[in-house]
């Protein structure tokens, strides 16, 4: 049911490291593939394939194909933030889990460790091993809920 | 927590009405569902047209949230089938007045249900596709833990809480036994 392949996540800090990880897995570095990676490095969060095509000036079909390849090889993954298409983000600095405000579209990215207490609670209550990497926790952010913000910076 | 801005598609996305302004309704007995639905329609100045009636009846016989497609097919023939376009239009209208809500249990289309019985929240398994419907109070402890840490006031009624269900957790952890038995 879900299109997120379970592959080992690769570690890399910059474009050169990403490219060498890719080559180590037998993938060629085409021009389009380099542009897709560059665009994802330049983006400061998860972006749509459409955005990658526009910002990187790459043919959209080629963007989809390359994102798919990069996802299968563990360099990229996609997350569904509310309605709309999956959004792609690099995995190099470790996996992130997401909180999404259904009202204003704000996105909070946290390390899995930050959500472990919540995960343990859910596992105790329901036996579910919850993961918020592919589908975020959805609700309203502190600002939209009219609460004092607790460590949550609202994107402006 | 890192807060990130999202470029491209998300920024311009229509803000959804998921956190519904419609107050939760008190539970309604099963036998009165159609009458209750008709009363709510009347409150909003809407008729119980035959097309709307088909949609509502489909949702009454359904044993869980259903796609517009399944509703148009009469829930596997349990009620008469109806025109898909009309189903979409009516679901949208019924959702606007708070009689129907849709949930996303992972990838795939939204699944609709009547909300005559009070709110429901969902947990869904990304591996086997199974899901669990829970009363909101069952998730309050998790909700509080999330709000205390991140300030987000969350609901799992529009987007389910996703992960691996207890059976899949075990299966993922333990490789299939038949390999050992063959040896």
Interface residues (C-beta under 8 A of the other chain):
Chain A: X1 X2 X3 X4 X43 X44 X45 X46 X47 X48 X50 X51 X52 X54 X55 X80 X81 X82 X83 X84 X85 X87 X96 X99 X100 X101 X102 X103 X104 X105 X106 X107 X108 X109 X110 X114 X117 X118 X121 X122 X125 X126 X127 X128 X129 X130 X131 X132 X134 X135 X136 X137 X138 X139 X140 X141 X142 X145 X147 X149 X150 X151 X152 X153 X154 X155
Chain B: X1 X2 X3 X4 X5 X6 X7 X8 X9 X10 X11 X13 X14 X15 X16 X18 X19 X104 X106 X107 X108 X123 X125 X126 X129 X132 X134 X138 X141 X142 X145 X146 X147 X148 X149 X150 X151 X152 X153 X154 X155 X156 X158 X159 X160 X161 X162 X163 X164 X165 X166 X169
